[in-house]
């Protein structure tokens, strides 16, 4: 009988997709308690048998039906381990979900078990009466969990892997456990990517990290931060929060200063220069933390808290714009006695009360399951010196000081003025791209053609395993299953559902 593959805690399909990228076939069984997650998973993996219920309510013996299990994947809820939850009370039942892996090991004995979680999973231990971890007993439960797998005849190894090392445009770092009982060695895949300035990349052994810019759609409208909500609605037909909070304006300005104005090597492509900034609640408005252009973007989370900055050349003459502009990598048009060349810049910001940043050449930070907070920012005439937060170009210029602090950027020895700042949240499609999902992954509607809400799209993305890592793990440990290529997904409008619930391709 053909060996089967099972994805517990399947979510929207990150691990299943990575496994499919390696094997060329969908997982045979997917389990998740959330009907919204099953909707997305079923759309993209129509041949999989889905169980929308708790993992504890699924009988491994019954659902496998005597078929041998080659791989059982587990991605138990990580929120009650993650440091991102802070000092809030933990849920013992949620923290105990990982024990289901031992249940499968004991009942159907998969040849290989793989488990993914946050790095803090190794601190799994008992809780006190206040539902908080007992410091002196951190890791006790984790060690018992590993010991039980070993008692069941499994060799167990663990590592922490970064998605950017395997081609995803995100620095998402996660804990991975591999256990196998077939006598074959556990193999950890070698990284395929590294920082652009590393010796491995310079020597040609590895590819440079994929940048977030590879997943950004710069053709989408990016409304000015100085327009009103009504003006944005009229111009673009979209809703936007305006006015922005004063601290948000300050963070945008300081991020712009650090990653565009003061950046000696701005990333330039298609008439625009790009940067990435991110902000968190624990950082004051006047602080900006980030990293250089060459490093990957940090973790993409479901809060979608990042924004994008782009810069491009426009011809400027006598107070107005003429012509369509030119690429920054091309020679500057004829310089006259009139100052007629200007630049528009933008950067990525994370909309959660903290300004952190990096260049857009870097992978996007970890996507989590909160509300959408990733946004695109284009630059406007803005004062970033002292306490100033910016002004409209239609207003009189603020007091001029001995310091030139009104948005002047020098490129190859030529000064340009910042013209406008726009801000938009990153679209779910962009976030999924940064997580490493294939371009054809369907996120906007389900298998019946029903629209899938944006909030659920972002939530699924933030909770998802980055597909390139399970792909690499399966190729390294189960090469005998990796004999076919993954086929593109059929859109829901080309599928019909038969009475028995099975999906049929048109």
C-alpha positions in Angstrom: 0.0 0.0 0.0 1.2 3.5 -0.8 2.6 5.4 2.2 0.5 8.4 3.2 1.4 11.9 4.5 -0.5 13.6 7.3 -0.6 17.3 8.2 -1.9 18.0 11.8 -2.7 21.6 12.6 -2.8 22.2 8.8 -4.0 25.8 9.0 -4.1 27.5 5.6 -1.6 25.1 4.2 2.0 26.3 4.6 3.5 23.0 5.6 1.3 21.1 3.2 2.4 23.3 0.4 6.0 22.9 1.3 5.6 19.1 1.3 3.8 19.3 -2.0 6.6 21.4 -3.4 9.0 18.6 -2.5 6.9 15.5 -3.4 4.7 16.8 -6.2 1.6 15.5 -4.4 -0.9 16.8 -1.9 -0.9 15.5 1.7 -3.4 12.7 2.1 -4.9 13.9 5.4 -5.2 17.4 6.9 -6.5 18.2 10.3 -7.5 21.6 11.8 -10.3 22.7 14.2 -10.9 26.1 12.4 -13.4 26.0 9.5 -11.9 29.1 8.0 -8.5 27.5 7.8 -10.0 24.4 6.3 -11.7 26.6 3.6 -8.3 27.9 2.4 -6.6 24.5 2.7 -9.3 22.7 0.8 -9.1 25.3 -2.0 -5.4 24.7 -2.5 -5.3 21.0 -1.7 -8.6 19.6 -3.2 -7.5 16.0 -3.2 -6.7 16.0 0.5 -9.1 14.4 3.0 -9.9 17.1 5.5 -11.0 16.8 9.1 -12.4 20.0 10.7 -12.1 19.0 14.3 -9.7 18.9 17.2 -6.6 16.8 16.7 -7.5 14.9 19.9 -10.9 13.9 18.3 -9.2 12.3 15.3 -8.4 8.6 15.7 -5.1 8.0 13.9 -5.8 4.3 13.4 -9.3 4.9 11.9 -8.3 7.8 9.5 -5.2 5.9 8.2 -7.2 2.8 7.5 -4.2 0.5 7.8 -2.1 2.5 5.3 1.5 3.1 6.4 2.4 6.6 7.3 5.6 8.0 5.7 5.4 11.5 7.3 3.4 13.1 10.0 3.8 16.9 10.3 2.8 18.8 13.5 2.6 22.6 13.9 0.9 23.0 17.3 -0.3 26.4 18.4 2.7 28.5 19.3 1.2 31.6 21.0 1.4 30.1 24.5 5.1 29.5 24.1 6.1 32.6 22.2 7.8 35.6 23.9 5.5 37.8 21.8 2.7 36.9 24.2 4.8 38.5 27.0 3.9 37.8 30.6 0.2 37.0 29.9 -1.3 33.9 31.4 -0.7 30.7 29.4 -3.2 28.0 28.5 -2.1 24.5 29.7 -4.3 22.8 27.2 -2.9 24.7 24.2 0.7 24.2 25.4 -0.1 20.5 25.6 -1.2 20.1 22.0 2.2 18.8 21.0 1.6 15.6 22.9 -0.6 14.4 20.0 2.6 13.7 18.1 3.4 10.9 20.7 -0.1 9.6 20.2 0.4 9.2 16.5 3.9 7.7 17.1 2.4 5.1 19.4 -0.7 4.2 17.3 0.4 4.3 13.7 4.2 4.7 13.9 5.0 7.2 11.1 8.4 6.6 9.7 9.2 10.3 10.1 7.7 12.9 12.4 8.4 16.6 11.9 7.3 19.3 14.3 7.6 23.1 14.0 7.1 25.8 16.7 8.7 28.9 18.1 12.2 28.8 19.6 10.7 29.0 23.1 9.1 25.6 22.7 12.2 24.2 24.4 11.2 26.0 27.6 7.9 24.0 27.8 7.3 23.3 31.4 4.6 23.2 34.1 2.5 26.3 35.0 1.8 27.7 38.5 -1.6 28.6 39.8 -1.4 31.9 38.0 -1.0 30.1 34.7 2.5 31.3 34.3 5.6 29.2 33.7 7.5 28.0 36.7 11.0 29.4 36.1 12.8 26.6 38.0 11.0 24.0 35.9 11.4 25.5 32.4 12.0 22.7 29.9 10.9 19.9 32.1 7.9 19.0 30.0 9.8 19.4 26.7 12.4 16.9 27.9 9.7 14.5 28.9 8.1 14.9 25.4 11.4 14.1 23.7 12.1 11.2 26.0 8.7 9.7 25.2 9.4 9.8 21.5 12.7 8.1 22.2 11.0 5.4 24.3 8.8 4.7 21.4 11.8 3.9 19.3 12.5 7.2 17.6 15.8 9.0 17.1 15.2 12.7 17.8 17.1 15.8 16.7 16.2 19.5 16.8 17.4 22.7 15.2 16.4 26.3 14.7 16.1 27.3 11.0 15.7 30.6 9.3 13.4 30.8 6.3 15.7 33.2 4.4 18.4 30.6 4.4 16.1 28.5 2.1 14.9 31.2 -0.3 12.0 32.8 1.5 12.1 36.6 1.7 11.7 36.6 5.5 14.0 36.2 8.4 11.4 34.1 10.3 13.2 31.8 12.7 11.6 28.7 14.0 12.3 25.5 16.1 12.1 22.2 14.2 12.2 18.7 15.5 12.7 15.6 13.4 12.1 12.1 14.8 12.4 8.9 12.7 12.1 5.2 13.5 13.1 3.5 10.2 16.9 3.3 11.0 17.8 5.9 8.4 19.8 8.9 9.5 18.2 12.3 10.1 19.5 14.8 7.6 19.4 18.6 8.0 19.3 20.4 4.7 22.1 22.8 3.9 21.2 26.4 3.4 20.8 27.6 -0.2 21.0 31.4 0.5 23.0 33.7 2.7 23.6 37.5 3.1 24.9 39.2 0.0 28.1 40.3 1.6 28.9 36.8 3.0 31.9 34.8 1.7 29.6 32.0 0.7 27.7 34.3 -1.7 30.8 36.1 -3.0 32.4 32.7 -3.8 29.3 31.6 -5.6 28.5 28.7 -3.3 25.2 30.2 -2.1 22.6 32.6 -3.5 22.0 36.0 -1.9 19.0 36.4 0.3 15.8 37.1 -1.5 14.6 40.7 -0.9 11.1 41.7 0.1 11.0 43.9 -3.0 10.6 40.8 -5.1 7.1 40.4 -3.7 5.9 44.1 -3.6 3.4 45.4 -6.2 4.6 49.0 -6.7 1.8 49.7 -9.2 -0.8 49.8 -6.4 -2.0 53.3 -5.3 -0.2 54.7 -2.3 -2.3 57.6 -0.9 -0.5 60.6 0.6 -0.3 60.7 4.3 -1.5 64.3 4.1 -4.7 63.7 2.2 -7.9 63.3 4.1 -9.8 60.0 4.2 -12.4 61.7 2.0 -9.8 62.8 -0.6 -8.3 59.3 -0.7 -11.8 57.8 -1.2 -12.5 60.2 -4.0 -9.1 59.7 -5.7 -8.6 56.0 -5.4 -11.9 54.5 -4.3 -10.3 53.0 -1.2 -10.5 53.5 2.5 -7.6 54.7 4.6 -7.1 55.9 8.1 -6.5 59.6 8.2 -5.2 61.7 9.9 -2.3 59.7 11.1 -1.2 60.0 14.7 1.6 62.5 15.4 3.9 59.8 16.7 3.3 57.8 13.5 4.3 60.8 11.5 7.5 61.2 13.5 8.3 57.6 13.0 7.8 57.8 9.3 10.0 60.9 9.1 12.8 59.4 11.1 12.6 56.1 9.3 12.8 58.0 6.0 15.8 59.9 7.3 17.7 56.8 8.3 16.9 54.5 5.4 16.6 56.9 2.5 18.0 60.4 3.1 21.1 59.2 5.1 21.5 56.0 3.3 24.7 56.1 1.2 23.6 53.2 -1.0 19.8 53.3 -1.5 18.4 50.3 -3.3 17.3 51.5 -6.8 15.2 49.7 -9.4 12.6 50.7 -11.9 12.8 54.4 -11.2 12.5 54.0 -7.5 14.7 53.7 -4.4 13.5 51.4 -1.7 13.9 50.9 2.0 12.1 49.1 4.8 11.2 50.3 8.3 9.3 48.7 11.2 8.1 50.0 14.5 7.0 48.4 17.8 5.2 49.7 21.0 8.3 49.4 23.2 10.3 52.0 21.1 9.7 55.7 21.4 8.6 57.8 18.5 12.0 59.4 18.2 13.8 56.1 17.9 14.3 54.1 14.7 15.9 50.7 14.7 16.6 48.7 11.7 19.2 47.0 9.5 21.0 47.6 6.3 19.9 47.1 2.8 21.6 43.7 2.4 19.9 41.8 5.3 16.6 40.0 5.0 13.5 41.6 6.4 12.4 40.4 9.8 9.4 38.3 10.7 6.1 38.8 8.9 3.2 38.5 11.3 -0.5 38.6 11.2 -0.5 42.1 12.5 0.9 43.2 9.1 2.9 46.0 10.8 5.3 47.0 8.0 5.3 49.7 5.3 7.2 50.2 2.1 9.2 53.2 0.8 10.0 53.8 -2.9 11.9 56.7 -4.6 11.9 57.8 -8.3 13.1 60.7 -10.4 10.7 63.3 -11.8 11.5 66.3 -13.9 10.8 69.5 -12.0 10.6 72.9 -13.6 9.3 76.2 -12.2 7.2 74.7 -9.5 5.6 72.0 -11.6 6.3 68.5 -13.0 6.9 67.8 -16.6 7.8 64.6 -18.4 7.5 61.0 -17.1 10.8 60.9 -15.2 13.7 58.4 -15.7 15.3 55.5 -14.0 17.8 56.4 -11.2 20.4 54.1 -12.8 20.3 56.2 -16.0 22.3 59.4 -16.6 20.6 62.5 -15.2 18.8 64.7 -17.8 20.5 67.9 -18.8 21.1 70.0 -15.7 20.1 73.7 -16.2 20.3 76.8 -14.0 16.8 75.9 -12.9 16.4 73.2 -10.2 14.2 70.9 -12.1 15.0 67.4 -10.9 13.4 66.0 -7.9 13.0 62.6 -6.2 10.1 60.7 -4.6 11.0 58.1 -1.9 9.2 55.5 0.0 9.9 52.9 2.7 8.2 50.0 4.5 6.9 50.7 8.0 5.4 48.4 10.6 2.2 49.8 12.0 2.4 48.8 15.7 3.8 51.8 17.5 7.4 51.1 17.0 9.7 52.2 14.2 12.1 49.6 13.1 13.5 49.2 9.6 15.6 47.7 6.9 16.1 47.9 3.2 13.6 46.4 0.9 16.3 44.2 -0.6 15.9 42.2 2.6 13.2 39.5 3.2 10.1 40.6 5.0 10.0 40.0 8.8 7.9 37.2 10.2 4.2 37.3 9.2 2.0 36.6 12.2 -1.8 36.2 12.6 -2.9 39.6 13.8 -4.5 42.4 11.9 -2.9 43.9 8.8 -0.1 46.4 9.6 2.3 46.2 6.8 2.3 49.4 4.7 4.0 51.2 1.8 5.3 54.7 2.4 6.3 57.1 -0.3 8.1 60.3 0.7 6.8 63.8 0.9 8.4 67.1 1.9 9.0 66.4 5.5 10.9 68.0 8.3 12.6 65.4 10.4 14.9 67.5 12.5 14.0 68.2 16.2 10.3 67.7 16.9 9.0 68.6 13.4 6.8 65.9 11.7 6.2 67.4 8.3 4.1 69.8 6.3 2.2 70.1 3.1 4.0 71.6 0.1 1.1 74.1 -0.3 1.9 75.7 3.1 4.6 78.2 3.8 7.9 76.6 4.6 8.6 76.2 8.3 11.4 78.2 9.9 14.7 77.6 8.1 17.6 76.7 10.4 21.3 76.6 9.8 20.8 72.8 9.3 19.4 71.7 6.0 16.7 69.4 7.3 13.9 69.6 4.8 14.1 66.4 2.9 17.1 66.8 0.7 18.7 63.6 -0.6 22.0 63.4 -2.5 22.4 60.8 -5.2 25.7 60.5 -7.0 26.6 64.0 -6.0 23.3 65.5 -7.1 20.7 67.0 -4.7 17.0 66.1 -5.0 14.0 67.2 -3.0 11.4 64.9 -1.5 8.1 65.5 -3.2 5.4 63.4 -1.4 4.9 60.6 1.2 2.3 57.9 0.6 1.3 55.1 2.9 -0.5 51.9 2.3 -0.7 48.5 4.0 0.9 45.6 2.3 -1.6 43.4 0.5 -2.1 39.8 1.6 -0.7 38.6 -1.7 2.6 40.4 -0.9 2.7 38.9 2.6 2.2 35.4 1.2 5.0 36.0 -1.3 7.3 37.0 1.5 6.4 33.9 3.4 7.5 31.8 0.5 4.2 30.7 -0.9 4.0 30.0 -4.7 2.5 32.7 -6.9 -0.5 30.5 -7.7 -1.6 30.0 -4.1 -5.3 31.0 -3.8 -6.0 33.2 -0.9 -9.0 35.4 -1.9 -11.8 32.9 -2.3 -12.6 29.3 -1.3 -13.3 26.1 -3.3 -16.9 27.1 -3.9 -15.9 30.6 -5.2 -17.0 32.4 -2.1 -14.9 35.4 -1.1 -12.3 34.8 1.6 -12.1 37.9 4.0 -8.9 39.9 4.0 -8.6 39.6 7.8 -8.6 35.8 7.5 -6.1 35.9 4.7 -3.6 37.8 6.9 -4.4 35.6 9.8 -3.7 32.4 7.8 -0.4 33.9 6.5 0.8 34.9 10.0 0.1 31.4 11.4 1.6 29.6 8.4 4.8 27.6 8.2 7.1 29.1 5.5 6.8 26.4 2.7 10.5 26.5 1.6 11.6 24.9 4.9 9.3 21.8 4.9 10.2 21.4 1.3 13.9 21.3 2.2 13.3 19.0 5.2 11.3 16.5 3.1 13.8 16.5 0.2 16.6 15.8 2.7 14.9 13.1 4.7 12.4 11.5 2.3 14.0 11.7 -1.1 12.2 8.5 -2.2 8.9 10.4 -2.1 10.3 13.4 -4.1 9.7 12.0 -7.6 7.3 14.5 -9.2 6.9 18.3 -9.6 4.2 20.3 -8.0 1.4 21.2 -10.4 -0.2 24.7 -10.5 -3.4 25.2 -8.6 -6.7 25.4 -10.4 -8.7 28.5 -9.7 -12.0 28.0 -7.9 -13.9 29.4 -10.9 -12.7 26.3 -12.8 -13.8 23.8 -10.2 -17.2 22.3 -9.4 -18.3 20.4 -6.4 -20.0 17.1 -6.8 -22.8 15.9 -4.4 -20.4 13.7 -2.4 -18.3 16.8 -1.6 -15.4 16.0 -3.9 -14.0 18.8 -6.1 -13.9 18.2 -9.8 -11.8 20.3 -12.2 -13.5 21.9 -15.1 
